[in-house]
Amino acid sequence: MKTSKPILYQLPFLITAIAVVIVVTWLAAWQYVQQSLIRTAGEALSLGAAEIASKFDRMIFERYDDLRVMAVAFSNHMKDDTAFVQRYLETARDAYQTYHWVAVADSEGRLTGSTSLQSPQGTDVSGTSWFQEIRSRAVAGQEATLLGGVDAFLTEEGAPDAIAISRAIYDSRGTFAGVVTSRITLTVLEAIVVEKLPSLLTKNSMLTDIEYQIIAEDGVAYIDSDLAHKGRANFSTLKLQSLERAGHGQAGYVEELHLRRHIPVITGYSATRGWGQSEGFRWTVLVRIPTASLVQPVQWFHLKVAVIGIVIIVPIFYLLIWLQGRLRKEWQFAQVERLRATAAEAQYHLLLQTTDQGIFGVNHKGRCSFINRSAAQMLGYAPDDLLGSLFHDRVHPEGDGLCGSQCVLEEAVSHGKYTRLAEQVFRRKDGTLLELECSAFPLTEAANTTDFVFTLMDITERKQRTTELLQYQRRLQSLATQLRKADELVRQRLATELHDNLAQTLALCRMKLVALSNAAPPSVAAGIAPVTELLKEALTVTRNLMSDLRPPTLGGDEDLAAAVQWVAAKLQRHGLTVRVVDDGRRKLLDPDVLRIAHQSLHELLFNVLKHADVTEATVRMRRIGHHLVIQVKDRGIGFKVEGPQAPTQESGFGLFNLREQLRAIKGHIRVSSLPDRGSRVVIVLPLRRLSSATTQVGRQVVRASAALDVGSGEASPIKVRILLVDDHQIMRQGLRSMLETEPGFEVAAEAMDGEIAVELAASLHPDVILMDINMPKLNGVEATRRIKHRFPGITVIGLSMHEDPKLEQLMYEAGASAYLSKGTASTTVCDTIRQLRSGDRIPETIP
């Protein structure tokens, strides 16, 4: 151990030395690769620049040769054949797209031919510098050829920068006869560069982001890939290293700093040579790429290699240091772990024995391997009595009938099944039964044998409390149902009292006052009028109060269609249009179910009005088997359905209260909604099942004087015989007294419900029937329908305490000839009867 310690301590230093060597080697390799890349790219750029310069020289040389041929061709046709000159010029311009303008001037400086309308034949160019220079050279006997500078030249195609090339024309005697001149745009030179770049990229794929500049002899870059700087900078004053080297006539490359972007670049340079020209075409070609675009990919590769090396070396170095420290602390750590294990074992045994949850273990043979004090006490045994015994036989003695197919002990030992929180019944030592919640957890040992740990929880008290809670819940539901029924009875009683007493009395008082006003002097009638208006307002308030307490019955007590129509009409007045879709099948409901259905629809549609932010809703009613399915749907803002709703302190049902009421009548509700996509609520209600006895019950007609009062006198043939039908005696008396005061009217009989009215109509054949709508047994709508079906000649006038358009519509559909409100009947009923008997048409709505 003494000899190994120094070696162990020296290992980190050895690894560090190796890492330093690797880093130095990596840096050297990186420098070598970088220089190799730069050299290869520079040579490629230099070669490309040389090829571009060579193409420039060839193009200028060819244009010089073109002018020489033109000068010879025009020498004998300058004056006598100008058409030939013009055609030749146009043909040359069309054949060589490099020409921007070609023209011929005679010895006096007048154009005899031109390819541009901006400089037509006859234009005087004698004052131009190029003409004067050519003429002076030709007179002096020099070679009269001129390569001009870069200047803008205007034609109908624009005024681009162009190079002027001119040559003298001599006649057959060698005398100066004129000048042929041309303009070559710089776009021709740039096209040569652009054409060359793809081949350069193809040969050298590592070249990217290539820039180019064509610099004239005066140092101005007339062709620049950076168009924003074209022709704006004079590079001769910027001490550009590549430009200076190109001036020496040799092609090459150089590493320099980009003057505009201030980044390192590799620039290939070359200069034109001016083949066979006295005034050489001395332009410089520069082609460059950013150094970073060349070396960065390789740099990233080397960086990745470096990162991989660091990732490999650093863990090794750290591992050696960690092992060194680990070996030194291993014994101390083992001692600490031993002490911790001892303390944990003591805590485990203490927890096992002090917890109130029963815990025991069973080996793969079904014998108890351990048991805590709580489990033994639950079963009535001492812990030593159960250790080593077959646990299943102790808690399920043979023949006790408690061990079924769901026995947790049997499932675990026989099938190795994991079980959680299963309710079981064990038998105690004294023979009593113990209700438990049992869980089984398998433990697989190294020898491929499985033991099990079981947990027990006595649930006897919890079961008792659950039973009591369910009983309380049923009692609360019963009390809530009774409370709702009591509330409905109170509302019904109040509505009935208001309708039968206060409303009828107010209506009768108004009739009496109107009759008194008609018979009284004008001064007395004027005093009665305000009282009449007050009674009218009181009657209106009473009607609204009756409608809020209990809506008017539109059909039989078991018919939902009428209630739906009433709710739809009420919502229409509040701004919500309700579309009702009915399958047309009969839907009879028990009174409690009808009441809950009506309240549910009322609540749901008012929720749509208040919260959905829409003006339309749809109610669909379908009969499916023995159930009624009602769907309320809207296309509003919707809401997020998060589960059953809790009771709230707000008014109305709320989804929770609605769900509870439906559950009480064996119905249910389903709600679906998405934000901004509307809501849909489906209610399922049980239909009323009619027994055979119910369907065979006939109508019982009461004809005693208590129910029927028939006029005893012989009907005069000239009087209108009237049948009064109303379930309120005070209203019948008021109508009778009012009608009997009118000449020509006779009250033939009175009926207190619709069934009696139908039979009296059959026996008496009255001329007119004043029919109340809301009556017991058979309402006025159905009674009118039956009477008009059997006796279409009888005139029926509907009377109601409610001014409801829906009631009016139903009465007209049943066959009524007019519809009157009881509040205004005193002033209109007599006139209406006379109009109907005289054959005049009565408006559908009578105020």
PETA-V930335 format. One record per residue. N is the residue number from 1. OMEGA is omega in radians with two decimals (* if undefined). Layout:
BEGIN
N | OMEGA
N | OMEGA
END
This chain:
BEGIN
1 | -3.14
2 | -3.13
3 | -3.10
4 | -3.10
5 | 3.12
6 | 3.12
7 | 3.13
8 | 3.13
9 | -3.12
10 | -3.11
11 | 3.10
12 | 3.12
13 | 3.11
14 | 3.12
15 | 3.12
16 | 3.11
17 | 3.12
18 | 3.13
19 | 3.11
20 | 3.13
21 | -3.14
22 | -3.14
23 | 3.14
24 | 3.12
25 | 3.14
26 | 3.13
27 | 3.12
28 | -3.14
29 | 3.13
30 | 3.12
31 | -3.14
32 | -3.11
33 | -3.14
34 | 3.14
35 | 3.11
36 | 3.11
37 | -3.13
38 | -3.13
39 | -3.13
40 | 3.13
41 | 3.14
42 | 3.12
43 | 3.12
44 | 3.12
45 | 3.12
46 | 3.12
47 | 3.11
48 | 3.12
49 | 3.13
50 | 3.13
51 | 3.11
52 | 3.11
53 | 3.12
54 | 3.12
55 | 3.06
56 | -3.13
57 | -3.11
58 | -3.11
59 | 3.13
60 | 3.13
61 | -3.13
62 | 3.13
63 | 3.03
64 | -3.10
65 | 3.09
66 | -3.13
67 | 3.11
68 | 3.13
69 | 3.13
70 | -3.13
71 | 3.11
72 | -3.10
73 | -3.07
74 | -3.01
75 | -3.09
76 | -3.07
77 | -3.05
78 | -3.01
79 | -3.03
80 | -3.07
81 | 3.14
82 | 3.10
83 | 3.10
84 | 3.14
85 | -3.10
86 | -3.14
87 | -3.14
88 | -3.13
89 | -3.12
90 | 3.12
91 | 3.13
92 | -3.13
93 | 3.13
94 | -3.11
95 | -3.13
96 | -3.08
97 | -3.13
98 | -3.07
99 | 2.99
100 | 3.14
101 | 3.07
102 | -3.11
103 | 3.12
104 | 3.09
105 | 3.12
106 | -3.05
107 | 3.12
108 | 3.06
109 | 3.08
110 | -3.08
111 | 3.06
112 | 3.10
113 | -3.11
114 | 3.12
115 | -3.11
116 | 3.08
117 | 3.09
118 | 3.09
119 | -3.04
120 | 3.08
121 | -3.13
122 | 3.13
123 | -3.13
124 | 3.12
125 | -3.07
126 | -3.12
127 | -3.13
128 | -3.09
129 | -3.11
130 | -3.14
131 | -3.12
132 | -3.13
133 | -3.14
134 | -3.11
135 | 3.14
136 | 3.12
137 | -3.13
138 | 3.13
139 | -3.14
140 | 3.10
141 | 3.10
142 | 3.06
143 | -3.00
144 | 3.06
145 | -3.06
146 | 3.00
147 | -3.08
148 | 3.11
149 | -3.13
150 | -3.14
151 | 3.10
152 | 3.14
153 | -3.03
154 | 2.93
155 | 3.11
156 | 3.10
157 | 3.12
158 | -3.12
159 | -3.14
160 | 3.02
161 | -3.07
162 | 3.08
163 | -3.13
164 | 3.04
165 | -3.07
166 | 3.14
167 | -3.14
168 | 3.09
169 | 3.13
170 | 3.07
171 | -3.06
172 | 3.13
173 | 3.12
174 | -3.13
175 | 3.12
176 | -3.07
177 | 3.14
178 | -3.08
179 | 2.93
180 | -3.06
181 | -3.14
182 | 3.05
183 | 3.12
184 | -3.10
185 | 3.13
186 | 3.11
187 | 3.08
188 | 3.11
189 | -3.12
190 | 3.10
191 | 3.09
192 | -3.14
193 | -3.10
194 | 3.13
195 | -3.09
196 | -3.03
197 | 3.14
198 | 3.13
199 | 3.09
200 | 3.12
201 | -3.13
202 | -3.13
203 | -3.07
204 | -3.06
205 | -3.12
206 | -3.14
207 | 3.09
208 | 3.12
209 | -3.09
210 | 3.02
211 | 3.13
212 | 3.07
213 | 3.05
214 | -3.01
215 | -3.14
216 | -3.08
217 | 3.13
218 | 3.07
219 | -3.13
220 | 3.12
221 | 3.14
222 | 3.08
223 | -3.04
224 | 3.10
225 | 3.02
226 | -2.98
227 | -3.11
228 | -3.10
229 | -3.08
230 | 3.07
231 | -3.06
232 | -3.06
233 | 3.05
234 | -3.03
235 | -3.13
236 | -3.13
237 | -3.05
238 | 3.12
239 | 3.12
240 | -3.00
241 | -3.13
242 | 3.13
243 | 3.13
244 | 3.14
245 | 3.12
246 | 3.13
247 | 3.12
248 | 3.03
249 | -3.11
250 | 3.04
251 | 3.13
252 | 3.11
253 | -3.12
254 | 3.01
255 | -3.10
256 | -3.14
257 | 3.10
258 | -3.01
259 | -3.12
260 | -3.07
261 | 3.10
262 | 3.06
263 | 3.09
264 | 3.12
265 | 3.02
266 | -3.04
267 | 2.98
268 | -3.05
269 | 3.05
270 | -3.12
271 | 3.07
272 | -3.04
273 | 3.12
274 | -3.06
275 | 3.00
276 | -3.11
277 | 3.07
278 | 3.04
279 | -2.99
280 | 3.06
281 | -3.00
282 | 3.10
283 | -3.09
284 | 3.11
285 | 3.09
286 | 3.09
287 | -3.05
288 | 3.02
289 | 3.05
290 | 3.13
291 | -3.09
292 | -3.13
293 | 3.13
294 | -3.00
295 | -3.05
296 | 3.11
297 | 3.13
298 | 3.11
299 | 3.10
300 | 3.11
301 | 3.13
302 | 3.09
303 | 3.08
304 | 3.09
305 | 3.14
306 | 3.13
307 | 3.12
308 | 3.11
309 | 3.12
310 | 3.14
311 | -3.14
312 | -3.00
313 | -3.07
314 | 3.09
315 | 3.13
316 | 3.12
317 | -3.14
318 | 3.13
319 | 3.13
320 | 3.11
321 | 3.13
322 | 3.12
323 | 3.12
324 | 3.11
325 | -3.12
326 | 3.14
327 | -3.12
328 | -3.06
329 | -3.02
330 | -3.08
331 | 3.11
332 | 3.13
333 | 3.12
334 | 3.11
335 | -3.14
336 | 3.13
337 | 3.12
338 | 3.11
339 | 3.11
340 | 3.13
341 | 3.11
342 | 3.13
343 | 3.13
344 | 3.12
345 | 3.13
346 | 3.11
347 | 3.13
348 | 3.14
349 | 3.12
350 | 3.11
351 | -3.12
352 | -3.06
353 | -3.07
354 | -3.13
355 | 3.11
356 | 3.09
357 | 3.14
358 | -3.14
359 | 3.05
360 | -3.14
361 | 3.13
362 | 3.12
363 | -3.05
364 | 3.08
365 | 3.12
366 | -3.12
367 | -3.09
368 | -3.12
369 | 3.02
370 | 3.12
371 | 3.13
372 | -3.03
373 | -3.10
374 | 3.14
375 | 3.13
376 | 3.13
377 | 3.09
378 | -3.08
379 | 3.10
380 | -3.13
381 | 2.89
382 | -3.10
383 | -3.11
384 | -3.14
385 | -3.08
386 | -3.11
387 | 3.12
388 | -3.12
389 | 3.05
390 | -2.98
391 | -3.11
392 | -3.12
393 | 3.13
394 | -3.07
395 | 3.07
396 | 3.11
397 | -3.08
398 | 3.08
399 | -3.12
400 | 3.06
401 | -3.12
402 | -3.09
403 | 3.12
404 | -3.12
405 | -3.11
406 | 3.13
407 | -3.09
408 | -3.14
409 | -3.11
410 | 3.14
411 | -3.11
412 | -3.06
413 | -3.07
414 | -3.03
415 | -3.14
416 | -3.02
417 | 3.04
418 | -3.11
419 | -3.14
420 | 3.00
421 | 3.07
422 | 3.12
423 | -3.10
424 | 3.05
425 | 3.09
426 | 3.08
427 | 3.13
428 | 3.12
429 | -3.12
430 | 3.09
431 | 3.10
432 | -3.11
433 | -3.12
434 | 3.08
435 | -3.03
436 | 2.93
437 | -2.94
438 | 3.06
439 | -3.13
440 | -3.11
441 | -3.12
442 | 3.07
443 | -3.12
444 | -3.13
445 | -3.11
446 | -3.13
447 | 3.12
448 | 3.02
449 | -3.05
450 | 2.96
451 | -3.09
452 | 3.01
453 | -3.13
454 | 3.03
455 | -3.12
456 | 3.05
457 | -3.13
458 | -3.09
459 | -3.12
460 | -3.13
461 | 3.14
462 | 3.12
463 | 3.12
464 | -3.14
465 | 3.10
466 | 3.11
467 | 3.12
468 | 3.13
469 | 3.11
470 | 3.10
471 | 3.09
472 | -3.13
473 | 3.11
474 | 3.10
475 | 3.12
476 | 3.10
477 | 3.11
478 | 3.12
479 | 3.12
480 | 3.11
481 | 3.11
482 | 3.12
483 | 3.12
484 | 3.11
485 | 3.11
486 | 3.11
487 | 3.14
488 | 3.12
489 | 3.11
490 | 3.13
491 | 3.13
492 | -3.12
493 | 3.11
494 | 3.13
495 | -3.13
496 | 3.13
497 | 3.11
498 | -3.10
499 | -3.02
500 | -3.03
501 | -3.01
502 | -3.08
503 | -3.13
504 | 3.14
505 | 3.12
506 | 3.14
507 | -3.13
508 | 3.09
509 | -3.14
510 | 3.09
511 | -3.12
512 | -3.13
513 | 3.12
514 | 3.12
515 | 3.11
516 | 3.14
517 | -3.14
518 | -3.09
519 | -3.06
520 | 3.05
521 | -3.11
522 | -3.13
523 | 3.11
524 | 3.13
525 | 3.12
526 | 3.11
527 | -3.13
528 | -3.04
529 | 3.12
530 | 3.11
531 | 3.11
532 | 3.12
533 | 3.09
534 | 3.09
535 | 3.12
536 | 3.11
537 | 3.12
538 | 3.12
539 | 3.11
540 | 3.11
541 | 3.13
542 | 3.10
543 | -3.13
544 | 3.13
545 | 3.09
546 | -3.13
547 | 3.12
548 | 3.14
549 | -3.13
550 | -3.11
551 | 3.10
552 | -3.13
553 | -3.11
554 | 3.13
555 | 3.07
556 | -3.11
557 | -3.10
558 | -3.04
559 | -3.11
560 | -3.03
561 | -3.13
562 | 3.12
563 | 3.12
564 | 3.13
565 | 3.13
566 | 3.11
567 | -3.14
568 | 3.13
569 | 3.14
570 | 3.12
571 | 3.11
572 | 3.12
573 | 3.11
574 | 3.05
575 | 3.12
576 | 3.10
577 | -3.11
578 | 3.08
579 | -3.08
580 | 3.10
581 | -3.08
582 | 3.13
583 | 3.06
584 | -3.14
585 | -3.09
586 | -3.08
587 | -3.13
588 | -3.11
589 | 2.99
590 | -3.09
591 | 3.13
592 | 3.13
593 | 3.12
594 | -3.14
595 | -3.13
596 | 3.12
597 | 3.14
598 | -3.13
599 | 3.14
600 | 3.11
601 | 3.14
602 | -3.12
603 | -3.09
604 | -3.12
605 | 3.07
606 | 3.03
607 | 3.07
608 | -3.13
609 | -3.04
610 | -2.92
611 | -3.00
612 | 3.13
613 | 3.06
614 | 3.11
615 | -3.13
616 | 3.06
617 | -3.10
618 | 3.06
619 | 3.11
620 | 3.12
621 | 3.13
622 | 3.03
623 | 3.13
624 | -3.11
625 | 3.13
626 | -3.13
627 | 3.05
628 | 3.14
629 | 3.13
630 | 3.13
631 | 3.05
632 | -3.02
633 | 3.04
634 | 3.13
635 | -3.07
636 | -3.04
637 | 3.08
638 | 3.11
639 | -3.11
640 | 3.13
641 | -3.06
642 | 3.13
643 | -3.13
644 | -3.10
645 | 3.10
646 | 3.09
647 | 3.14
648 | 3.10
649 | -3.10
650 | 3.10
651 | -3.14
652 | -3.11
653 | -2.86
654 | -3.10
655 | -3.13
656 | -3.13
657 | 3.12
658 | 3.13
659 | 3.13
660 | 3.13
661 | 3.13
662 | 3.11
663 | -3.13
664 | 3.14
665 | 3.11
666 | 3.00
667 | 3.09
668 | -3.08
669 | 3.08
670 | -3.07
671 | 3.04
672 | -3.12
673 | 3.05
674 | 3.11
675 | 3.10
676 | 3.14
677 | 3.04
678 | -3.10
679 | 3.08
680 | 3.13
681 | -3.13
682 | 3.11
683 | 3.11
684 | -3.09
685 | 3.07
686 | 3.07
687 | 3.09
688 | 3.12
689 | -3.09
690 | 3.05
691 | 3.14
692 | 3.13
693 | -3.13
694 | -3.09
695 | -3.09
696 | -3.10
697 | 3.14
698 | 3.12
699 | 3.09
700 | -3.07
701 | 3.12
702 | -3.08
703 | -3.13
704 | -3.12
705 | 3.11
706 | -3.10
707 | -3.01
708 | 3.11
709 | -3.06
710 | 3.11
711 | -3.04
712 | -3.06
713 | 3.07
714 | -3.09
715 | 3.10
716 | -3.08
717 | -3.10
718 | -3.12
719 | 3.08
720 | -3.10
721 | -3.01
722 | 3.04
723 | 3.12
724 | -3.13
725 | 3.13
726 | -3.10
727 | 3.12
728 | -3.07
729 | -3.12
730 | 3.11
731 | 3.11
732 | 3.13
733 | 3.12
734 | 3.12
735 | -3.13
736 | -3.11
737 | 3.14
738 | -3.08
739 | -3.08
740 | 3.08
741 | -3.12
742 | 3.10
743 | 3.08
744 | -3.12
745 | 3.08
746 | 3.07
747 | -3.06
748 | -3.09
749 | 3.07
750 | 3.10
751 | -3.07
752 | 3.04
753 | -3.05
754 | -3.12
755 | 3.12
756 | 3.13
757 | 3.14
758 | -3.11
759 | 3.09
760 | 3.09
761 | 3.13
762 | -3.07
763 | -3.05
764 | -3.10
765 | 3.14
766 | 3.09
767 | -3.07
768 | 3.06
769 | 2.98
770 | -2.91
771 | 2.96
772 | -3.06
773 | -3.08
774 | -3.13
775 | 3.10
776 | 3.10
777 | -3.13
778 | -3.08
779 | -3.05
780 | -3.13
781 | -3.11
782 | 3.12
783 | 3.09
784 | -3.13
785 | -3.13
786 | -3.12
787 | -3.13
788 | 3.10
789 | -3.10
790 | -3.06
791 | -3.07
792 | -3.12
793 | -3.13
794 | 3.12
795 | -3.14
796 | 3.09
797 | -3.11
798 | 3.08
799 | 3.11
800 | 3.06
801 | -3.08
802 | 3.03
803 | -3.01
804 | 3.12
805 | -3.13
806 | 3.08
807 | 3.12
808 | 3.14
809 | -3.14
810 | 3.13
811 | 3.09
812 | 3.10
813 | 3.13
814 | 3.09
815 | 3.14
816 | -3.14
817 | 3.13
818 | 3.13
819 | -3.08
820 | 3.01
821 | -3.13
822 | 3.14
823 | -3.13
824 | -3.06
825 | -3.09
826 | -3.09
827 | -3.00
828 | -2.98
829 | -3.11
830 | 3.11
831 | -3.13
832 | 3.13
833 | -3.13
834 | 3.13
835 | -3.13
836 | -3.13
837 | 3.12
838 | 3.09
839 | 3.10
840 | -3.13
841 | 3.13
842 | 3.08
843 | -3.11
844 | 3.14
845 | 3.14
846 | -3.06
847 | *
END
